[in-house]
């Protein structure tokens, strides 16, 4: 059986298929495609995230404006907790810890209806920190926490995912507690190509394979 060299026409067809499919694959893997509406820094409020000595830290962080509303619920495991020795009433004790794992849940919507609802579930990445101090007197104890975490979503709606950081401060002065902080969000298109992209690419490759097979007979 004679083997025919692949003609220039075959190579041209292969190039056409690749060029036709590449914009779709690239669009599904374009990290520069940013959803500006959910990207930026936001001053957020919420409840107490940590009580000294607990094994977890977490709370519901909220942001509300005329148009934008969202919640970020986080819960992280506190490890390597260390506290200075008790030194008496009115004497501050200092503590630190690590937050190297946990989960986040995000949901947001635009009351004006100009942007679609968005939500994701994600994980807290290693490297989070916790620090604080507590002072006790005869009436009770007051404390203040500082928390810093980074997170990465594991799923999102409409093919979009997010990453970000949260710098959080909270505490209790004896009359109740609350918290505030800065939430930084970067929302971008998911890096995994959509099923339709695979279908189109696969169809092109199969078609090219059949054409080459006929040419080589």
C-alpha positions, 0 to 999 in steps of 0.5 A, spaced: 500 500 500 502 506 498 503 512 503 501 519 500 505 525 504 500 529 507 498 535 502 499 542 503 491 542 503 491 538 509 495 542 513 491 548 511 485 545 513 488 543 520 490 550 521 483 553 520 480 548 525 485 550 530 484 557 529 476 556 529 477 553 535 482 557 539 478 563 540 473 559 544 478 555 548 482 562 550 475 565 552 474 560 557 481 560 560 482 568 560 484 570 566 484 577 564 476 577 563 474 581 570 467 582 572 468 589 575 462 589 579 464 584 584 472 586 583 475 591 588 475 593 595 469 593 600 468 596 607 464 590 610 461 589 617 459 583 621 459 580 628 464 577 632 469 572 628 473 569 634 472 568 642 479 567 645 481 560 646 476 557 641 478 552 635 474 556 630 473 563 627 468 565 623 462 570 621 457 573 616 460 579 613 456 583 609 456 589 604 450 593 603 449 599 598 444 602 594 445 597 588 450 592 591 449 587 596 452 581 598 454 576 604 461 572 605 460 567 610 467 564 612 469 559 617 476 557 619 480 552 623 484 555 628 491 551 629 497 553 633 494 557 638 498 560 643 497 565 649 501 569 654 500 567 661 495 570 666 498 576 669 492 579 673 486 583 673 487 589 668 493 586 665 493 584 658 494 577 655 496 576 648 494 570 643 496 568 636 494 562 632 494 560 624 488 559 620 490 554 614 484 551 612 476 552 612 470 554 607 467 560 605 460 562 602 459 568 597 452 571 595 451 577 591 446 581 587 444 588 584 438 591 586 438 595 580 438 589 576 443 591 571 448 585 573 446 578 574 446 574 581 453 571 583 455 566 588 460 561 589 463 556 595 470 556 596 476 554 601 480 558 605 488 558 603 494 556 608 497 562 611 491 565 615 493 569 621 489 570 628 492 575 633 489 579 639 489 581 646 484 580 652 483 584 659 479 581 665 477 585 671 472 583 676 466 584 671 468 580 666 473 580 660 474 584 654 478 582 647 480 584 640 481 580 634 485 581 628 484 576 622 487 575 615 485 570 610 486 569 603 480 564 599 479 561 593 472 559 590 471 552 588 465 553 584 461 559 581 455 561 577 455 562 570 462 560 569 465 565 573 470 564 580 473 569 585 479 569 589 480 574 595 482 576 601 479 579 608 482 583 613 478 583 619 477 586 626 472 584 632 472 584 639 467 585 645 468 590 650 463 587 655 457 590 652 456 586 646 461 585 640 461 586 632 466 587 627 469 590 621 474 589 615 476 590 608 474 585 603 478 584 597 475 580 591 477 579 584 472 575 580 474 572 573 472 567 568 473 560 570 479 556 567 476 550 565 473 550 558 465 549 557 463 543 555 461 546 548 468 548 547 470 541 548 464 539 543 466 544 538 474 542 538 472 535 538 468 535 532 473 539 528 479 534 530 474 528 528 472 531 521 480 533 520 481 525 521 476 523 517 479 527 511 486 525 512 484 518 512 481 518 505 487 522 503 492 517 505 488 511 502 
